[in-house]
Amino acid sequence: MTFVVSPLIAAIVLLLVRALLTVAFAREGILKLKDIRAFAKNDGVPVPLALVVAIAELAAALSFATGVLAQWAGLGVILLMLITTGMQVFRWHSKYWAQKGGPEYDLLLLTLSAVIAVFGPGAIAIPTLIDLLFGR
């Protein structure tokens, strides 16, 4: 049995998903940029790649916050989380649980990003506001 969800509820749920992603990626990007060399060394990647990752996380956070290009950000984060999860499983041999350095947090971010990639940012977003203001 299925039920119909009102457009307002759907918009609020998508806004909440975007808000969670915004906080997660803003925090991670800022932490990485504070000591990019330590991040690069800890993850075993070159500093330029670490810098690209940190900037990509901040760009994704901005996109999720505003809804501008949010579906593209979702796709980018899916790719990033697939790479990160692969590194955790195959390179670092992490256990599943986060307290043991496992990938489930990254899988959660991947799944939430997939929601935005598939369903879009929702009605509570800057692109929707622009459309309303300029009658597109």
N, C-alpha and C positions, 0 to 999 in steps of 0.2 A: 504494500500500500504506500502510495506517495502522497505528498501534500504540497500545496502551492505556497511559496514563500513570497511575501510582499516585496516589491522593488526596494522599499526603504530598508527593510531588514537585510536584504542581499547587499545593498550599498554599505550598510553599517558593518556587516561581517567582512566585506572586502577591505573597508577602511581599517578595521582592526588587524587584519592580516598584514596590510601594508605598514601599519604603525609598528607592529612587532618586528617586521623585517627592517624597517628604518632604524629602530633602536639597535638591533643586533649588528647591522652592518656599519652604522656610524661608530658605534663603540669599538668594534673590531678594527676598522680602518684607522681610527685615531690612535688606538693602542699600538698598532703596527708602525704607524708613522713616527710615534714618539721615539722608538728605537728600532729603526728599520734594519740595522745591521744585526741586532740580536734576533729579530724575527727571522731574517734570512739564515743565520747560522743555526738557529733552533730547528727550522724546517728543512735545512739542507738544500736551499735554493740560492741562486746568485742574487746579489743585492738589487740589480735592475729588475729582475722578475718579482722580487718581494715588493718593490716600489709599485710596479704595475698592479699587483694584487691589492695593495692597500688603497691605491687610487681608484681601482675598479670597485672596491667595496664602498668607498665614500660616494662614488658616482651612483651606484645602485641605491644607496641610502637616500640620496637626494631625489632620485627618480621615484622610489617608493613613497617618499614623503609627499611629493607633489602629484604623483600620478602621471607625470609627463614621461613618455616612453617607458612606462612601467612594464609592459609586456616584454619589451626588449631586455630590460633589466632582469626580468624573471628568467628569460632564456639564458642570459649571461651567468646568472647566479646558479642555475641548474648545471651548466657546464663547469663552473668553478667548484661546486659542491661534489660533482662526480669525480673531478680530479683529486680534491681533498680526501674524499672517502677512499678512493683508490690508493692514495698514498698511505692513509691510515691502515688499511687492510693489508696491502701487499708490500709496502716499504717498511712501515713501523710495526707491523703485526700487532696492532692494538686490539684489545678486548672490546666487546660491544659497548659496555657501559661507559658513560662520559667520565665518571670518577676514575676510570682506568685509561683515559685518553681515547675512548672509543668514538665511533663515527655517528652515533644516533643523533646528536645535536645537528651535525651537518646534514643528515638525512631529513630531519625535521625542517631545516631551512630550505632544503631542496624541494620538499613537498609543498611548503607554503609558497615558494617562488613559482612552482608549477601551477598552483591555484591562480596566481596573478597572470602568469603567461597564458593560461587557457581562458580565464573569464574576464581578463582586463582589470583595470584599476577600480572599476565601479563608478557609480554616479557621483560620489563625493570626491571629486578630484579636479584639479585645475583645468584640464582639457574640457571637462563637462561644463565648468563655469564659463570658460571662454565661449563655448558653443552656445550657451544660454544668453550670454551678453551680446554676442554678435550674430545670433540667429542663423547659425550654420545648419 
